[in-house]
């Protein structure tokens, strides 16, 4: 579920949680880019 707030923020609430995905690096780009080794996700 997500709600857009008038100031442009999107507030999101997860319905379910899973195991954490650890990342090794994060950039200052907009949007941010994360690097993770052996994450099991598709690009």
C-alpha positions in Angstrom: 0.0 0.0 0.0 1.3 3.5 -0.8 0.0 7.0 -0.3 1.3 10.2 -2.1 1.6 13.1 0.2 1.1 16.7 -1.2 4.8 17.6 -0.7 5.8 14.8 -3.3 6.7 12.1 -0.8 5.4 8.6 -1.4 4.7 6.8 1.9 4.7 3.0 1.6 3.8 0.2 4.0 4.8 -3.4 3.3 2.1 -6.1 3.7 4.6 -8.9 4.2 8.3 -9.0 5.1 11.0 -11.4 3.9 14.7 -11.9 4.7 17.0 -8.9 4.5 19.0 -8.4 1.3 22.5 -7.2 2.2 24.1 -4.6 -0.1 27.8 -3.8 -0.5 27.6 -0.3 -1.9 25.1 2.6 -2.5 25.5 5.6 -4.8 24.4 9.2 -4.4 22.7 9.1 -7.8 19.0 10.0 -8.1 17.6 7.4 -7.9 20.1 5.6 -5.7 21.9 2.5 -7.1 22.7 -0.4 -4.8 25.3 -3.1 -5.4 24.8 -6.5 -3.9 26.7 -9.8 -4.3 24.7 -13.0 -4.6 21.3 -11.4 -4.0 19.2 -13.8 -6.1 17.2 -10.9 -7.8 16.7 -10.3 -11.5 17.7 -7.0 -13.1 
